[in-house]
Amino acid sequence: MRSKLTFKAVTFFFFFTPFLLMAKGEAPKTDKKSEIKAYIQHHLQDSYDFSLFSYTTAKGEHKYIGAALPVILWDEGLKVFASSKFHHGETLAEVDGNYYKLYHSKIYKTDAEGTINYDDHNHPTNAKPLDFSITKSVAMIMITALLMFFLFKGLGSSYGDNKGVATGAGRFFEPIVLYIRDDIAIPNIGEKKYMRYMPFLLTVFFFIWFLNIFGLTPLGVNVTGNIAVTFALALLTFLITNLTGTKDYWKHIFDPLGDSMPWYGKVPLYIILIPIEVLGIFIKPFSLLIRLYANMQAGHIVLMSLIGLMFLFKSWLGSPLSFGLAFAISLIEILVALLQAYIFTMLSALYFGFASEEHEHHDEAHAH
């Protein structure tokens, strides 16, 4: 019990530290609302380093507590350096005589003075090198991939060594794997073809779930709140669905009425039906990426905003109320993290079921 309380105390310390530092009034140049808004935006954005918290000294110097990540650029050759050279965008990075500036979370090539040129629409016109950097979102994706690899490698090994009986952490994850197989894959895809989709369904469920949970930790990683990540996941579902689609699947899209009426009666209807069916091919994965992105993004915004209200109210009634609401929302977010992984996996299995469905009864009817 004492260890659990200690873990919770440490977690809340790191999570609330940025706001506690703001409450001390260490940056008098901006008001509290602007500071809170800046912290929320910083939390939601990807970055080139891990930052747990920051503070401003009495001399006005910004101090950051975290870890730097490697910056990998291609600019007439490979340029590799630590993100600490940018000092969170406050300084320029000089590499092989070239100068690079971190501006609005993007890296631009500049001169020794850090000049940024703009067009008529106030957009930077400086050259941007090809960026292959390991940002904190990419780092967490790699960490999650390694975690899943060793976790399920151990689960598979325990099955082989103990005659089909899971041991260790596998005892917790085995029921979840069986649930995905028995209650998601088989009912939606069918017993004949579900196995070909199981690797993807298991991977995407645990991948989303783990990343969602990491997003609730003091690390401040909002990977599934990045629309590029949710787009990539939805794109995989889209490709698997359409590349494994059967003849009946494509016939349903381009000949939805079948032989129910003569061709001359179907033509006027097909002018409307076929575009709708084709549009549905793209709407399904689009709904997947938007649902996951919007839910996780909104959850982080609400949680951080409630915490920020504590330092705006500064009263014995408002601050405890905001803290209580933030704590309740954080508990709900733990459920949402699992729920969003389940919904994405369930809908993917449903789309795979539509794509792999075969209508064998047509042939049987002709035989009779």
C-alpha angles and dihedrals in degrees: 000000000000091000092052092051090048091052091050091048092051091046094052091044093058093040096051098035096092091053093044090054090050090051090060089065095237094152106048095169093082132041124248095256092056092047093050091047090050092051092050092050091047090051093051096047128080116245142189094245143032111257120185095179143325137213140187121238125222088262091057096255119144115230121194126198112204144072133287123234130208118272112210117190134171109213111148086322138000116306117190124177141138119274089232087083088074092051088212093311096310097107138034124252115228115200123170091338094310124113124218129188130200104223123170091343092306131102118235131182111241144155131270090278093052094242117184116197123206137204127223090281093053093252119141113256097191117122116266116211120220105276120215095157125151101242122186091263092052090046092053091048089054092046091049091048091052091046092052092045095054093038096055094035087059091045091052092046092050089053091054096043097045101039097257097324118123120224136193116359088353089076089067097045098040095076090050092052090049091048092053089049100043102032104029112024104035098043093047102035105025134243094273099059108017094098094065090060099039097089092057095042093051092045096049093045096052093036093057094039095051093045091049090052092047087053090063094055126092088260088086096220114160100181099147088046087066109095091209090063095046089046091055092050093048090047090057090052090048093051095045092047096052099035092053095040115131128226090261090054093055092040090056089054099046098027105029095158094052115186095333093111139010119279095249090058093048098053097077091046093047091058085069104027101050096053089049092051092047090048089052090061089066099033093062097060090037090058089050095055095043094047094052094041096046096045096049094041093049092047092055093046093050094046095048092044092053091051090049091053089065090070094043096053097043089182135121090244105038100043097051089046092053090046091051092049091047091051091049092048091049089056090049090049089059088058092044090052090060094037094055091051089050094048093048091049094044094050092045089053089048092053090047089052091054091048096048097042117121125193102218093165091077092066092043091053092053090048092056 
